Amino acid sequence: MAYGNALAVLADPTRREVFERLRAGPRPVNALAAGLPVSRPAVSQHLKVLKDAGLVEERSEGVRRIYSLRPEGLVELRGWLDSFWGDALEAFALEAEGSHQNRGSK
């Protein structure tokens, strides 16, 4: 997964709303589109973009397509975001250590 792509995909407010609606569980397009200010075909396009980014998966149920969050995509994205905390904490520790050593040498 390209993490920058996943973040760009979720930057769109309509796409983010569709993504949020899937938190409650798998849904067909018509349920996801209900109450949104865009057409059902537009929601289908947003779902395609989310699917291409690895954040959503689909399955067929008769003639309907049911969409759900793709757990692997979320784990990968979460891991990438969490890595920033590790880097930030490491940088903070190095800065604090350097600051402490500088005070001790004065």
Z-matrix of the N, CA and C atoms (Angstrom, degrees):
N
C 1 1.453
C 2 1.515 1 108.34
N 3 1.306 2 116.60 1 136.91
C 4 1.451 3 121.27 2 172.98
C 5 1.525 4 107.74 3 -87.60
N 6 1.329 5 116.53 4 109.56
C 7 1.464 6 120.37 5 -172.97
C 8 1.513 7 111.81 6 -63.31
N 9 1.331 8 116.75 7 -39.55
C 10 1.459 9 119.63 8 177.20
C 11 1.518 10 111.06 9 -60.37
N 12 1.333 11 116.20 10 -37.30
C 13 1.459 12 121.17 11 177.70
C 14 1.527 13 110.37 12 -65.98
N 15 1.327 14 117.64 13 -43.26
C 16 1.465 15 120.92 14 179.21
C 17 1.522 16 110.28 15 -61.57
N 18 1.310 17 117.04 16 -41.06
C 19 1.463 18 120.02 17 179.07
C 20 1.523 19 110.86 18 -67.71
N 21 1.314 20 117.36 19 -40.38
C 22 1.468 21 121.10 20 177.44
C 23 1.525 22 110.19 21 -63.22
N 24 1.324 23 116.96 22 -40.01
C 25 1.461 24 122.15 23 179.15
C 26 1.526 25 109.83 24 -61.63
N 27 1.324 26 117.10 25 -43.80
C 28 1.464 27 121.31 26 -178.34
C 29 1.521 28 113.02 27 -78.36
N 30 1.319 29 117.69 28 -7.01
C 31 1.471 30 120.51 29 178.08
C 32 1.525 31 111.50 30 -71.53
N 33 1.314 32 117.67 31 -24.11
C 34 1.468 33 121.08 32 178.93
C 35 1.533 34 108.94 33 -73.12
N 36 1.348 35 118.54 34 125.08
C 37 1.467 36 120.61 35 -176.11
C 38 1.529 37 114.48 36 -61.37
N 39 1.315 38 118.54 37 -38.69
C 40 1.468 39 120.74 38 179.51
C 41 1.519 40 110.22 39 -67.79
N 42 1.323 41 116.14 40 -42.72
C 43 1.456 42 120.80 41 179.56
C 44 1.524 43 110.33 42 -63.88
N 45 1.334 44 115.27 43 -41.39
C 46 1.456 45 119.64 44 178.67
C 47 1.533 46 110.86 45 -62.96
N 48 1.342 47 116.85 46 -38.54
C 49 1.470 48 120.74 47 177.97
C 50 1.525 49 110.73 48 -64.98
N 51 1.303 50 117.98 49 -43.01
C 52 1.469 51 122.02 50 176.94
C 53 1.528 52 109.00 51 -60.44
N 54 1.320 53 116.47 52 -46.01
C 55 1.461 54 122.57 53 178.92
C 56 1.531 55 110.35 54 -59.28
N 57 1.326 56 116.83 55 -45.14
C 58 1.469 57 122.03 56 178.75
C 59 1.527 58 111.40 57 -61.44
N 60 1.326 59 116.94 58 -40.46
C 61 1.461 60 120.82 59 -179.81
C 62 1.522 61 111.86 60 -62.47
N 63 1.316 62 116.91 61 -27.33
C 64 1.462 63 120.81 62 179.77
C 65 1.529 64 112.20 63 -76.62
N 66 1.320 65 117.29 64 -10.26
C 67 1.471 66 120.14 65 176.47
C 68 1.523 67 110.56 66 -61.76
N 69 1.324 68 116.59 67 -31.03
C 70 1.467 69 121.15 68 -178.66
C 71 1.532 70 111.87 69 -75.65
N 72 1.315 71 117.36 70 -9.95
C 73 1.453 72 120.96 71 179.00
C 74 1.510 73 111.91 72 128.81
N 75 1.332 74 116.66 73 174.72
C 76 1.465 75 121.88 74 -178.01
C 77 1.522 76 111.79 75 -57.44
N 78 1.345 77 115.49 76 142.45
C 79 1.458 78 121.44 77 -177.83
C 80 1.526 79 110.00 78 -145.71
N 81 1.341 80 116.59 79 147.12
C 82 1.466 81 119.86 80 170.71
C 83 1.536 82 109.21 81 -78.93
N 84 1.315 83 115.31 82 164.59
C 85 1.466 84 120.49 83 -177.14
C 86 1.526 85 112.02 84 -56.71
N 87 1.336 86 117.36 85 -43.79
C 88 1.465 87 118.48 86 -176.32
C 89 1.528 88 111.59 87 -61.94
N 90 1.319 89 118.64 88 -36.12
C 91 1.468 90 121.21 89 177.63
C 92 1.524 91 110.37 90 -69.63
N 93 1.325 92 117.38 91 -37.51
C 94 1.460 93 120.61 92 178.65
C 95 1.522 94 111.65 93 -69.06
N 96 1.326 95 116.35 94 -33.65
C 97 1.468 96 121.13 95 -176.90
C 98 1.528 97 112.57 96 -79.63
N 99 1.331 98 117.82 97 -20.38
C 100 1.472 99 121.24 98 -176.27
C 101 1.526 100 110.72 99 -57.84
N 102 1.320 101 115.02 100 122.60
C 103 1.460 102 120.64 101 177.17
C 104 1.510 103 115.74 102 84.75
N 105 1.313 104 117.51 103 -4.11
C 106 1.467 105 119.69 104 177.72
C 107 1.532 106 109.21 105 -84.66
N 108 1.326 107 117.02 106 150.58
C 109 1.468 108 120.19 107 -178.57
C 110 1.526 109 113.98 108 -80.81
N 111 1.334 110 117.40 109 18.87
C 112 1.465 111 121.58 110 178.86
C 113 1.522 112 108.81 111 -127.84
N 114 1.313 113 116.70 112 162.51
C 115 1.463 114 121.91 113 -177.96
C 116 1.531 115 111.61 114 -72.84
N 117 1.301 116 114.70 115 164.27
C 118 1.468 117 120.27 116 176.07
C 119 1.530 118 111.40 117 -60.67
N 120 1.361 119 119.01 118 -43.66
C 121 1.468 120 118.22 119 176.38
C 122 1.537 121 112.56 120 -60.22
N 123 1.334 122 116.76 121 -34.25
C 124 1.469 123 119.36 122 177.84
C 125 1.531 124 110.08 123 -66.30
N 126 1.326 125 117.13 124 -39.76
C 127 1.470 126 120.59 125 177.31
C 128 1.530 127 109.39 126 -63.40
N 129 1.328 128 117.27 127 -39.49
C 130 1.470 129 120.49 128 176.43
C 131 1.525 130 111.06 129 -59.51
N 132 1.318 131 116.86 130 -40.08
C 133 1.471 132 120.62 131 178.00
C 134 1.530 133 110.72 132 -65.40
N 135 1.328 134 116.68 133 -42.08
C 136 1.466 135 120.38 134 177.67
C 137 1.533 136 110.18 135 -62.18
N 138 1.322 137 116.99 136 -40.16
C 139 1.463 138 120.83 137 178.17
C 140 1.524 139 111.20 138 -64.29
N 141 1.315 140 116.89 139 -37.13
C 142 1.470 141 120.50 140 177.32
C 143 1.526 142 110.24 141 -62.33
N 144 1.322 143 116.75 142 -42.61
C 145 1.465 144 120.78 143 179.08
C 146 1.537 145 110.14 144 -64.67
N 147 1.331 146 116.91 145 -43.63
C 148 1.463 147 120.73 146 177.48
C 149 1.534 148 111.09 147 -62.47
N 150 1.319 149 116.03 148 -38.87
C 151 1.464 150 120.79 149 178.83
C 152 1.529 151 110.29 150 -66.71
N 153 1.336 152 117.15 151 -45.12
C 154 1.463 153 121.30 152 179.31
C 155 1.525 154 111.75 153 -61.53
N 156 1.337 155 116.78 154 -28.76
C 157 1.467 156 121.15 155 178.47
C 158 1.525 157 111.78 156 -82.39
N 159 1.343 158 117.29 157 -3.79
C 160 1.453 159 120.84 158 178.36
C 161 1.520 160 114.56 159 81.62
N 162 1.340 161 117.06 160 14.63
C 163 1.459 162 120.57 161 -177.44
C 164 1.524 163 113.41 162 -96.12
N 165 1.340 164 116.69 163 -19.59
C 166 1.463 165 122.61 164 -175.89
C 167 1.525 166 108.15 165 -133.65
N 168 1.321 167 115.75 166 148.63
C 169 1.462 168 120.57 167 173.67
C 170 1.521 169 108.34 168 -127.70
N 171 1.327 170 116.04 169 160.98
C 172 1.458 171 120.14 170 -179.45
C 173 1.519 172 109.94 171 -131.59
N 174 1.319 173 114.56 172 155.31
C 175 1.460 174 120.87 173 173.27
C 176 1.522 175 107.03 174 -141.58
N 177 1.302 176 115.46 175 153.98
C 178 1.460 177 120.44 176 178.32
C 179 1.511 178 109.51 177 -90.92
N 180 1.311 179 114.33 178 139.55
C 181 1.465 180 121.71 179 174.99
C 182 1.524 181 105.21 180 -135.14
N 183 1.323 182 115.84 181 91.86
C 184 1.465 183 119.79 182 -172.29
C 185 1.520 184 108.40 183 68.34
N 186 1.321 185 116.84 184 -126.00
C 187 1.465 186 120.79 185 179.08
C 188 1.525 187 111.66 186 -92.13
N 189 1.331 188 116.73 187 -6.45
C 190 1.474 189 120.38 188 -179.01
C 191 1.516 190 110.99 189 -92.47
N 192 1.306 191 114.64 190 151.63
C 193 1.458 192 121.30 191 172.21
C 194 1.524 193 106.52 192 -107.75
N 195 1.320 194 114.61 193 129.61
C 196 1.456 195 121.18 194 -179.68
C 197 1.530 196 107.77 195 -107.92
N 198 1.312 197 115.82 196 128.70
C 199 1.460 198 121.52 197 -177.73
C 200 1.514 199 110.42 198 -108.04
N 201 1.326 200 115.52 199 146.08
C 202 1.454 201 121.32 200 177.07
C 203 1.529 202 108.66 201 -148.03
N 204 1.326 203 114.82 202 162.96
C 205 1.457 204 119.44 203 175.66
C 206 1.519 205 108.64 204 -67.39
N 207 1.298 206 116.38 205 145.41
C 208 1.465 207 122.07 206 178.16
C 209 1.530 208 107.52 207 -96.89
N 210 1.328 209 117.28 208 104.31
C 211 1.473 210 120.16 209 -175.03
C 212 1.525 211 113.74 210 -54.29
N 213 1.329 212 117.20 211 -39.61
C 214 1.470 213 120.00 212 -179.37
C 215 1.522 214 111.46 213 -61.76
N 216 1.327 215 116.53 214 -39.91
C 217 1.463 216 120.18 215 178.67
C 218 1.509 217 111.89 216 -64.52
N 219 1.318 218 115.75 217 -38.07
C 220 1.459 219 119.95 218 179.00
C 221 1.525 220 111.30 219 -69.82
N 222 1.335 221 117.13 220 -39.65
C 223 1.461 222 120.68 221 178.34
C 224 1.524 223 110.11 222 -63.46
N 225 1.331 224 116.69 223 -43.30
C 226 1.464 225 120.74 224 179.66
C 227 1.526 226 110.67 225 -63.06
N 228 1.339 227 116.82 226 -44.87
C 229 1.458 228 120.93 227 179.76
C 230 1.529 229 110.24 228 -65.15
N 231 1.318 230 116.92 229 -42.52
C 232 1.467 231 121.45 230 179.32
C 233 1.519 232 110.39 231 -62.11
N 234 1.327 233 117.21 232 -44.23
C 235 1.463 234 120.69 233 178.36
C 236 1.517 235 112.18 234 -59.37
N 237 1.323 236 115.40 235 -41.61
C 238 1.464 237 119.73 236 179.39
C 239 1.524 238 110.39 237 -65.34
N 240 1.335 239 117.19 238 -44.48
C 241 1.467 240 120.55 239 178.69
C 242 1.525 241 110.96 240 -65.19
N 243 1.325 242 117.28 241 -41.23
C 244 1.463 243 120.96 242 178.96
C 245 1.523 244 112.15 243 -62.73
N 246 1.334 245 117.21 244 -29.88
C 247 1.463 246 119.63 245 -179.72
C 248 1.528 247 111.33 246 -62.32
N 249 1.321 248 117.05 247 -25.91
C 250 1.463 249 119.58 248 177.04
C 251 1.524 250 110.74 249 -65.47
N 252 1.338 251 117.09 250 -37.23
C 253 1.460 252 119.92 251 178.69
C 254 1.517 253 110.06 252 -63.61
N 255 1.323 254 116.59 253 -43.35
C 256 1.462 255 119.89 254 178.49
C 257 1.513 256 111.60 255 -60.40
N 258 1.323 257 116.62 256 -45.27
C 259 1.467 258 120.86 257 178.70
C 260 1.519 259 111.27 258 -63.77
N 261 1.348 260 116.67 259 -42.81
C 262 1.461 261 120.72 260 -178.86
C 263 1.524 262 110.82 261 -65.54
N 264 1.334 263 117.21 262 -42.31
C 265 1.461 264 120.28 263 179.14
C 266 1.522 265 111.69 264 -66.35
N 267 1.319 266 115.96 265 -38.09
C 268 1.464 267 119.67 266 178.18
C 269 1.529 268 110.45 267 -64.97
N 270 1.330 269 116.73 268 -43.88
C 271 1.471 270 120.69 269 178.12
C 272 1.525 271 110.74 270 -62.92
N 273 1.339 272 116.92 271 -40.30
C 274 1.457 273 120.80 272 178.42
C 275 1.527 274 110.57 273 -63.49
N 276 1.335 275 116.89 274 -43.95
C 277 1.462 276 120.98 275 -179.89
C 278 1.524 277 110.21 276 -62.42
N 279 1.314 278 118.13 277 -42.83
C 280 1.474 279 121.24 278 178.71
C 281 1.523 280 110.72 279 -63.97
N 282 1.323 281 117.12 280 -41.25
C 283 1.464 282 121.36 281 179.37
C 284 1.525 283 110.48 282 -65.76
N 285 1.328 284 116.43 283 -44.45
C 286 1.466 285 120.45 284 179.87
C 287 1.526 286 110.48 285 -64.32
N 288 1.328 287 116.18 286 -41.72
C 289 1.457 288 120.94 287 178.77
C 290 1.521 289 110.91 288 -62.83
N 291 1.332 290 116.03 289 -44.52
C 292 1.464 291 120.67 290 178.52
C 293 1.514 292 111.82 291 -64.25
N 294 1.302 293 117.42 292 -40.07
C 295 1.457 294 122.44 293 178.68
C 296 1.520 295 110.00 294 -65.33
N 297 1.334 296 116.95 295 -41.38
C 298 1.461 297 121.83 296 179.62
C 299 1.526 298 110.43 297 -65.59
N 300 1.329 299 117.23 298 -42.22
C 301 1.465 300 121.01 299 179.52
C 302 1.518 301 110.68 300 -66.43
N 303 1.335 302 117.42 301 -38.33
C 304 1.464 303 120.34 302 178.87
C 305 1.527 304 111.30 303 -64.14
N 306 1.318 305 117.97 304 -37.91
C 307 1.473 306 120.82 305 178.05
C 308 1.521 307 110.85 306 -67.18
N 309 1.308 308 115.78 307 -36.28
C 310 1.462 309 119.58 308 -178.88
C 311 1.509 310 112.79 309 -71.61
N 312 1.354 311 118.43 310 -23.18
C 313 1.464 312 120.13 311 -177.63
C 314 1.512 313 112.57 312 -91.23
N 315 1.328 314 118.10 313 -0.78
C 316 1.477 315 120.86 314 -179.69
C 317 1.492 316 111.27 315 -86.81
